[in-house]
Amino acid sequence: MILKIEKYPAPVLRAKGKTIAKITAEIRELARDMIDTMEHANGVGLAAQQVGRALQLAVIDVLGVEDRPSTMSVEGKPVALEKWMPLSLLNPKLVLGGLRETGSEGCLSFPEITSEIERAASVTAHAMLLDGREVEFEATGLLARALQHEVDHLNGILFTDRMSSANRVSVAGKLKRLQKDAK
């Protein structure tokens, strides 16, 4: 089912997600609906806050993004992304790599706004999967960027918070329009 994507400045976007203690049928259904919603909107990631639920649940799918390649390694061994995407991650935690890179980001909750954002070039993620397994993996490329963007959402941090001052000024008019449209 396609869910409504909350747009800035919806208060739920600033809410820190509650830890998911038990994987229920409702959580599995929410994850499936989030994947459907993300795909329908042509996104690569979606956090529960973006569909109005303040939970530690994010979905990501970077397959098919040819111009921004990703790698993923589990237990130090590279894995085929096709076997892991789309990812549904519960209670994800990230350890950021030391190298930084700047890249273009957008957000389904900020239609028509993109900006250059500095992020870690690699991350190590630890999360629970929908089948209850704990997983730890390393990611680079767009997958690393999407993980950081979605985990920020889960903690009430928006990509506009990561913009440089100059970039924030350049999108100020669009942000004001979103605020006006919300009223």
C-alpha positions as CSV (number, residue, x, y, z in Angstrom):
1,M,0.0,0.0,0.0
2,I,1.3,3.5,-0.9
3,L,1.5,5.6,2.3
4,K,1.3,9.4,2.5
5,I,4.8,11.0,2.7
6,E,5.0,13.7,5.3
7,K,6.4,16.9,4.0
8,Y,8.5,19.5,5.8
9,P,7.7,21.1,8.3
10,A,5.6,18.2,9.7
11,P,6.5,17.8,13.4
12,V,6.9,14.0,13.1
13,L,10.0,14.7,10.9
14,R,11.7,16.1,14.1
15,A,10.7,13.1,16.3
16,K,13.3,10.7,17.5
17,G,12.1,7.2,16.6
18,K,11.1,4.7,19.3
19,T,13.2,1.5,19.5
20,I,11.4,-1.5,18.1
21,A,11.5,-4.2,20.8
22,K,9.4,-6.8,19.0
23,I,8.9,-7.6,15.3
24,T,5.2,-7.8,14.8
25,A,3.0,-8.4,11.8
26,E,2.2,-4.7,11.9
27,I,6.0,-3.8,11.7
28,R,6.4,-6.2,8.8
29,E,3.4,-4.7,7.0
30,L,4.7,-1.1,7.7
31,A,8.1,-2.1,6.2
32,R,6.4,-3.5,3.1
33,D,4.3,-0.4,2.7
34,M,7.3,1.8,3.1
35,I,9.1,-0.1,0.4
36,D,6.1,0.3,-1.9
37,T,5.9,4.0,-1.1
38,M,9.6,4.6,-1.6
39,E,9.5,2.8,-5.0
40,H,6.4,4.6,-6.0
41,A,8.1,8.0,-5.2
42,N,11.3,6.9,-7.0
43,G,13.3,7.2,-3.8
44,V,16.3,5.3,-2.5
45,G,15.4,5.5,1.2
46,L,12.5,6.2,3.5
47,A,12.3,6.5,7.3
48,A,9.3,5.7,9.4
49,Q,9.0,9.4,10.4
50,Q,8.4,10.2,6.7
51,V,5.2,8.2,6.8
52,G,4.1,9.6,10.1
53,R,5.5,6.9,12.5
54,A,8.2,7.8,15.0
55,L,9.9,4.4,15.0
56,Q,13.5,3.2,14.4
57,L,12.7,1.7,11.0
58,A,14.2,2.6,7.6
59,V,14.1,1.0,4.2
60,I,16.7,1.5,1.5
61,D,17.1,0.3,-2.1
62,V,20.1,1.6,-4.2
63,L,19.8,-1.0,-7.0
64,G,19.6,0.5,-10.4
65,V,21.4,3.7,-9.5
66,E,24.2,3.3,-12.0
67,D,25.9,6.8,-11.7
68,R,26.4,6.4,-7.9
69,P,27.8,2.9,-7.3
70,S,27.6,1.3,-3.9
71,T,29.4,-1.6,-2.2
72,M,28.3,-3.7,0.7
73,S,30.4,-6.2,2.7
74,V,29.2,-8.6,5.4
75,E,31.8,-10.2,7.7
76,G,34.5,-8.5,5.6
77,K,33.4,-10.2,2.3
78,P,31.8,-8.2,-0.5
79,V,28.2,-9.3,-1.2
80,A,25.9,-8.8,-4.2
81,L,23.5,-5.9,-3.6
82,E,20.8,-7.8,-5.4
83,K,20.6,-10.3,-2.5
84,W,20.1,-7.6,0.1
85,M,18.0,-4.9,-1.5
86,P,15.6,-3.6,-0.6
87,L,16.9,-3.4,3.0
88,S,14.5,-3.1,5.9
89,L,16.6,-2.0,9.0
90,L,15.3,-1.9,12.5
91,N,17.1,0.1,15.3
92,P,20.1,0.8,13.0
93,K,23.3,2.2,14.5
94,L,26.2,3.6,12.4
95,V,29.9,4.0,12.9
96,L,31.2,6.5,10.4
97,G,34.4,6.1,8.5
98,G,37.1,8.8,8.6
99,L,37.1,9.9,5.0
100,R,34.5,12.5,4.1
101,E,33.0,13.3,0.7
102,T,30.5,15.8,-0.6
103,G,27.6,14.6,-2.8
104,S,24.1,15.7,-4.0
105,E,21.2,14.7,-1.8
106,G,17.5,15.1,-2.0
107,C,14.7,14.0,0.3
108,L,11.1,12.8,-0.4
109,S,9.9,15.1,2.5
110,F,11.5,18.1,0.7
111,P,10.1,18.0,-2.9
112,E,12.3,19.7,-5.5
113,I,15.1,20.5,-3.0
114,T,18.6,19.1,-3.4
115,S,21.9,20.2,-2.0
116,E,25.5,19.2,-1.7
117,I,26.0,17.5,1.7
118,E,29.2,16.4,3.3
119,R,29.0,12.8,4.7
120,A,31.4,10.0,5.6
121,A,32.5,8.0,2.5
122,S,32.0,4.7,4.3
123,V,30.0,3.4,7.3
124,T,29.6,0.3,9.4
125,A,26.0,-0.4,10.1
126,H,24.5,-2.6,12.8
127,A,20.8,-3.3,12.7
128,M,18.1,-5.9,13.1
129,L,16.4,-7.4,10.0
130,L,12.7,-8.2,9.7
131,D,13.4,-11.9,10.4
132,G,15.0,-11.0,13.8
133,R,18.6,-11.5,12.7
134,E,21.2,-9.0,13.8
135,V,23.4,-7.9,10.9
136,E,26.6,-5.8,10.7
137,F,27.8,-4.6,7.3
138,E,30.1,-2.1,5.7
139,A,28.9,0.2,3.0
140,T,30.3,2.8,0.6
141,G,29.0,5.0,-2.2
142,L,25.3,5.8,-2.4
143,L,24.4,3.1,0.1
144,A,26.7,4.7,2.8
145,R,25.1,8.1,2.0
146,A,21.5,6.8,2.1
147,L,22.2,5.0,5.4
148,Q,23.4,8.2,7.0
149,H,20.5,10.2,5.6
150,E,17.9,7.7,6.9
151,V,19.5,7.2,10.3
152,D,19.5,11.0,10.6
153,H,15.7,10.9,10.0
154,L,15.3,8.2,12.7
155,N,16.9,10.7,15.1
156,G,14.9,13.7,14.0
157,I,17.8,15.2,12.0
158,L,16.9,16.6,8.5
159,F,19.3,16.9,5.6
160,T,18.7,20.7,5.7
161,D,20.5,20.6,9.1
162,R,23.6,19.2,7.3
163,M,23.6,21.9,4.6
164,S,26.3,24.6,4.5
165,S,25.2,28.1,5.4
166,A,25.4,29.1,1.8
167,N,23.3,26.1,0.6
168,R,20.7,26.8,3.3
169,V,20.4,30.4,2.1
170,S,20.0,29.2,-1.5
171,V,17.0,26.9,-0.6
172,A,15.4,29.3,1.9
173,G,12.7,30.4,-0.5
174,K,11.7,26.8,-1.3
175,L,11.7,26.0,2.4
176,K,9.4,29.0,3.1
177,R,7.1,27.8,0.3
178,L,6.9,24.3,1.9
179,Q,6.0,25.9,5.2
180,K,3.4,28.1,3.6
181,D,1.9,25.1,1.7
182,A,1.6,23.2,5.0
183,K,-0.7,25.8,6.6
